[in-house]
Amino acid sequence: MNKNITYYFLFSLLLLASCTQKKSVEEAKQDSRFKIYKGVLNVDADMGLEPILKQEEEVFDFLNDSVQSNFSYKNEKEMFEDFKSKKATLLILSRELEKSEVNDLRNLDTIYVRQLPVAYDAVALIGSNDFDDKSLDFALLQKYFDPKNSSALYPRLVFENQNSSTVRFVLNKLGYKEKVSPNVYALQSVNEVIDYVSAHKNVIGFIPFNTISDTDDGKVKETLKRIKILSLRAKNKEGDTVRVSANQSDIAEGVYPLIRTLNTVTRNTYDDNLELLLVSFLSKAKGAKIFLKAGLIPVTIPEREVIVNESEVSGSK
């Protein structure tokens, strides 16, 4: 065969392959752009996040009606068991994973995880309407939890559940791992904590802020009439002593000491899957607006469009 003909033939094949490859890449981009997600998505979420995530779930399901999302609200032990067995493929925690937990997952089944924070919540301190919180600060809270302190003069400290993430978070923040004061109690639910606090003067309740953050909600309005969100003395960024509490402004500024992160956990894969579809929804405009409307702080604040009237200003001179 003539060499020129051979070179021409090979060049034509390479050109054809290149065009085919380019076309397939472009087609793949279009397929991804217009991809219709279908299937079942099993999500385990911290039971303390149920009020806010139910709002997110409702909107997500409306926008993605071909996806069947199953949200279960559990304690952390149950959540990790489901994740390891793939009963749940997405976790929504109220904190970031500890390094030891990441290593345990990796050693168990070579699970590499992807973590993405989506919003900031807090643990709210609540008391009866006549609770005096003028002297309350972080150091005094630590003293109340000290196992050596069992004085009846100190407030009772009440949590919604012995296995809740709120207990673990507060104890870690205050520096306690095992023993605490006998004045610390656990009830069965957030509603029980609210009922108990409203009926007793010398009690401090610890509940997820998102359960009382949506002040437009009728039930929340009624709850806030019965209790008081307690404030703490703290230092602001300028070093001045200020009073802070679980509220949207103090969480946004980072001055409230009991802020916690809503964190999503998935297996680290390269698939454009249902798990990432939900994570993307929570972290982008639509999901972020729901967090913001409910009184929390999304990690990514949605942009607001301001329309300026460019016509001439009319009126008397």
Phi, psi and omega per residue, in radians:
M1 nan 2.446 3.117
N2 -1.081 2.376 -3.081
K3 -1.071 -0.686 -3.122
N4 -1.101 -0.696 3.110
I5 -1.131 -0.705 3.136
T6 -1.088 -0.818 -3.135
Y7 -1.098 -0.707 3.141
Y8 -1.119 -0.702 -3.137
F9 -1.123 -0.797 3.139
L10 -1.131 -0.720 -3.137
F11 -1.086 -0.701 3.132
S12 -1.116 -0.699 3.122
L13 -1.118 -0.770 3.141
L14 -1.113 -0.721 3.133
L15 -1.120 -0.721 3.133
L16 -1.125 -0.743 3.141
A17 -1.120 -0.708 -3.134
S18 -1.109 -0.778 3.141
C19 -1.127 -0.711 3.128
T20 -1.100 -0.757 3.141
Q21 -1.110 -0.774 3.137
K22 -1.072 -0.715 3.134
K23 -1.132 -0.727 -3.116
S24 -1.163 -0.614 3.099
V25 -1.139 -0.800 3.126
E26 -1.094 -0.717 3.111
E27 -1.113 -0.675 3.134
A28 -1.101 -0.694 3.116
K29 -1.100 -0.741 3.134
Q30 -1.154 -0.711 3.121
D31 -1.065 -0.733 -3.139
S32 -1.161 -0.677 -3.107
R33 -1.118 -0.696 -3.079
F34 -1.862 0.411 -3.085
K35 -1.121 2.370 3.045
I36 -1.785 2.047 -3.115
Y37 -1.435 2.316 3.118
K38 -2.402 2.625 3.047
G39 2.322 -2.978 -3.102
V40 -1.945 2.310 -3.141
L41 -2.119 2.031 -3.132
N42 -1.785 2.085 -3.052
V43 -2.097 2.279 2.977
D44 -1.846 2.246 -3.127
A45 -2.241 2.630 3.070
D46 -0.973 2.286 -3.067
M47 -1.123 -0.360 3.084
G48 -1.309 -0.153 -3.121
L49 -1.793 0.098 -3.034
E50 -1.014 -0.767 -3.091
P51 -1.021 -0.792 -3.095
I52 -1.348 -0.666 -3.081
L53 -1.269 -0.429 3.064
K54 -1.119 -0.613 3.075
Q55 -1.180 -0.748 3.117
E56 -1.120 -0.742 -3.113
E57 -1.067 -0.731 -3.107
E58 -1.067 -0.776 -3.125
V59 -1.253 -0.717 3.118
F60 -1.035 -0.779 -3.136
D61 -1.129 -0.638 3.132
F62 -1.154 -0.700 -3.104
L63 -1.373 -0.383 -3.086
N64 -2.252 1.200 -3.025
D65 -1.271 -0.138 3.071
S66 -1.612 0.010 3.088
V67 -1.883 2.245 3.068
Q68 -1.689 1.805 -3.139
S69 -1.670 2.277 3.122
N70 -2.034 1.844 3.129
F71 -1.658 2.249 3.042
S72 -2.124 2.392 -3.099
Y73 -1.919 2.035 -2.964
K74 -2.450 3.044 3.002
N75 -1.436 2.938 -2.991
E76 -1.112 -0.654 -3.130
K77 -1.045 -0.815 3.127
E78 -1.137 -0.653 -3.136
M79 -1.096 -0.796 -3.127
F80 -1.160 -0.632 3.096
E81 -1.101 -0.752 3.129
D82 -1.152 -0.660 -3.122
F83 -1.176 -0.724 -3.140
K84 -1.138 -0.643 -3.120
S85 -1.535 -0.014 -3.112
K86 1.172 0.308 3.008
K87 -1.178 -0.573 2.993
A88 -2.173 2.356 -3.096
T89 -1.877 -0.019 3.085
L90 -2.494 2.266 3.070
L91 -1.940 2.499 2.989
I92 -2.153 1.844 -3.076
L93 -1.782 2.924 3.068
S94 -1.748 0.415 3.130
R95 -2.881 2.957 3.012
E96 -1.457 2.690 3.074
L97 -1.184 2.494 3.018
E98 -1.339 2.733 -3.099
K99 -1.024 -0.675 3.142
S100 -1.125 -0.590 3.132
E101 -1.237 -0.686 3.076
V102 -1.081 -0.757 3.137
N103 -1.159 -0.661 3.116
D104 -1.084 -0.745 3.117
L105 -1.132 -0.699 -3.129
R106 -1.168 -0.711 -3.120
N107 -1.288 -0.508 -3.108
L108 -1.214 -0.890 -3.020
D109 -2.577 0.599 -3.098
T110 0.818 0.704 3.136
I111 -1.460 1.992 3.005
Y112 -1.691 2.206 -3.027
V113 -1.847 2.665 3.038
R114 -1.970 2.185 3.106
Q115 -1.959 2.414 3.089
L116 -2.509 2.045 3.074
P117 -1.279 2.499 -3.115
V118 -2.126 -0.408 -3.126
A119 -2.858 2.948 3.101
Y120 -2.066 2.231 3.088
D121 -2.001 -2.871 3.079
A122 -2.809 2.930 2.936
V123 -1.715 2.128 -3.125
A124 -1.602 2.438 3.008
L125 -1.686 2.237 -3.130
I126 -2.218 2.643 3.084
G127 -2.546 3.108 3.062
S128 -1.195 2.880 -3.078
N129 -1.093 -0.395 -3.140
D130 -1.812 0.276 3.106
F131 -1.233 2.298 -3.125
D132 -1.606 1.886 -3.104
D133 -1.896 0.309 -3.062
K134 -1.054 -0.635 -3.081
S135 -1.717 0.060 -3.039
L136 -1.304 2.228 3.026
D137 -2.545 -3.126 -3.058
F138 -1.104 -0.708 -3.125
A139 -1.124 -0.678 3.123
L140 -1.188 -0.653 3.058
L141 -1.037 -0.770 3.106
Q142 -1.022 -0.703 3.131
K143 -1.132 -0.705 3.123
Y144 -1.066 -0.606 -3.090
F145 -1.480 -0.189 -3.082
D146 -1.038 2.192 -3.127
P147 -1.040 -0.332 3.123
K148 -1.373 -0.269 -3.097
N149 -1.763 1.966 3.136
S150 -2.227 0.310 -3.082
S151 -1.068 2.395 3.099
A152 -1.221 -0.232 3.113
L153 -1.305 -0.393 3.137
Y154 -1.371 2.655 3.132
P155 -1.154 2.649 2.935
R156 -1.316 2.498 -3.101
L157 -2.014 2.049 -2.926
V158 -2.121 2.285 3.088
F159 -1.988 2.863 -3.059
E160 -1.421 -0.351 -3.096
N161 -2.922 2.429 -3.101
Q162 -1.087 -0.542 -3.096
N163 -1.720 0.176 -3.083
S164 -1.308 2.711 3.097
S165 -1.183 -0.385 3.129
T166 -1.086 -0.722 3.125
V167 -1.061 -0.897 -3.113
R168 -1.053 -0.773 -3.096
F169 -1.082 -0.863 -3.089
V170 -1.135 -0.767 -3.136
L171 -1.108 -0.710 3.096
N172 -1.122 -0.712 3.133
K173 -1.111 -0.662 -3.088
L174 -1.503 -0.138 3.069
G175 1.576 0.397 3.121
Y176 -1.969 2.340 -3.109
K177 -1.891 -0.651 -3.047
E178 -2.210 -1.498 -3.060
K179 -1.313 2.479 3.049
V180 -2.401 3.064 -3.131
S181 -1.036 2.534 3.049
P182 -1.154 -0.103 3.084
N183 -1.410 -0.009 3.135
V184 -1.602 2.247 -3.086
Y185 -2.279 2.720 3.058
A186 -2.181 2.292 3.069
L187 -1.787 -2.661 -3.048
Q188 -1.945 -0.285 -3.081
S189 -2.833 2.906 3.077
V190 -1.087 -0.699 -3.139
N191 -1.083 -0.648 3.104
E192 -1.155 -0.665 3.095
V193 -1.100 -0.787 -3.136
I194 -1.078 -0.787 3.123
D195 -1.073 -0.766 -3.098
Y196 -1.160 -0.772 -3.125
V197 -1.120 -0.743 -3.095
S198 -1.166 -0.403 -3.084
A199 -1.698 -0.148 -3.090
H200 -2.254 2.370 -3.022
K201 -1.309 -0.783 -2.985
N202 -1.750 1.061 -3.099
V203 -2.403 2.426 2.984
I204 -2.013 2.158 3.095
G205 -1.765 2.575 3.128
F206 -2.109 1.995 -3.098
I207 -2.396 2.752 3.054
P208 -1.091 2.310 -3.117
F209 -1.044 -0.608 -3.062
N210 -1.106 -0.254 3.109
T211 -1.340 -0.285 3.140
I212 -2.302 0.221 -3.028
S213 -1.435 -0.470 -3.079
D214 -1.480 1.541 -3.037
T215 -1.299 -0.061 3.037
D216 -1.499 -0.233 -3.129
D217 -1.371 2.325 -3.079
G218 -1.049 -0.738 -3.135
K219 -1.137 -0.690 3.115
V220 -1.121 -0.720 3.110
K221 -1.017 -0.757 3.136
E222 -1.172 -0.674 3.127
T223 -1.101 -0.759 -3.089
L224 -1.217 -0.253 3.020
K225 -1.337 -0.428 -3.047
R226 -1.609 -0.378 -3.055
I227 -2.299 3.043 3.130
K228 -2.209 2.302 3.018
I229 -1.396 2.031 -3.035
L230 -1.349 2.598 3.122
S231 -1.921 2.775 3.124
L232 -2.138 2.565 2.960
R233 -1.370 2.328 -3.122
A234 -2.656 2.983 3.102
K235 -1.719 2.337 3.041
N236 -1.505 -3.052 -3.063
K237 -1.136 -0.414 3.127
E238 -1.524 -0.063 3.136
G239 1.562 0.079 3.136
D240 -1.470 2.570 3.080
T241 -1.384 2.163 -3.133
V242 -2.337 2.916 3.048
R243 -1.767 2.272 -3.109
V244 -2.237 2.765 3.116
S245 -2.675 3.111 3.073
A246 -1.308 1.706 3.050
N247 -2.642 2.852 -3.014
Q248 -1.064 -0.687 -3.103
S249 -1.159 -0.833 -3.110
D250 -1.220 -0.517 3.052
I251 -1.202 -0.750 3.139
A252 -1.088 -0.671 -3.135
E253 -1.385 -0.275 3.123
G254 1.353 0.332 -3.079
V255 -1.634 -0.294 3.106
Y256 -1.392 2.257 -2.992
P257 -1.325 -0.167 -3.076
L258 -1.994 0.730 3.056
I259 -1.383 2.443 3.068
R260 -2.347 2.802 -2.997
T261 -1.820 2.293 2.966
L262 -1.440 2.038 -2.958
N263 -2.178 2.256 3.081
T264 -1.643 2.491 -3.132
V265 -2.271 2.154 3.078
T266 -2.347 2.884 2.988
R267 -1.213 2.463 -3.076
N268 -1.463 1.661 3.106
T269 -2.135 2.986 3.127
Y270 -1.742 0.132 -3.126
D271 -1.394 2.492 3.015
D272 -1.496 1.395 -2.902
N273 -1.871 -3.095 -3.092
L274 -1.136 -0.587 3.131
E275 -1.054 -0.815 3.134
L276 -1.216 -0.471 3.069
L277 -1.077 -0.789 3.139
L278 -1.233 -0.725 3.118
V279 -1.053 -0.740 3.120
S280 -1.101 -0.721 3.113
F281 -1.071 -0.781 -3.105
L282 -1.160 -0.581 -3.017
S283 -1.633 -0.198 -3.124
K284 -1.829 -2.948 -2.882
A285 -0.893 -0.932 -3.023
K286 -1.115 -0.839 3.122
G287 -1.168 -0.675 -3.133
A288 -1.104 -0.667 3.140
K289 -1.142 -0.595 3.103
I290 -1.167 -0.771 3.077
F291 -1.022 -0.804 -3.087
L292 -1.119 -0.774 -3.138
K293 -1.108 -0.577 -3.100
A294 -1.458 0.017 3.062
G295 1.714 0.058 3.094
L296 -1.699 -3.123 3.132
I297 -2.072 1.942 3.063
P298 -1.197 2.621 3.105
V299 -1.082 -0.709 3.072
T300 -1.882 1.948 -3.127
I301 -1.300 2.167 -3.142
P302 -1.136 2.487 3.127
E303 -1.265 2.567 3.073
R304 -1.970 2.286 3.107
E305 -1.513 2.223 3.095
V306 -1.901 2.060 -3.122
I307 -1.643 2.103 -3.127
V308 -1.809 2.258 3.110
N309 -1.300 2.042 -3.076
E310 -1.623 -0.022 3.141
S311 -1.309 2.838 -3.099
E312 -1.128 2.492 3.084
V313 -1.339 2.130 -3.130
S314 -1.716 2.763 3.131
G315 2.480 2.991 -3.126
S316 -1.269 2.597 3.123
K317 -1.486 nan nan
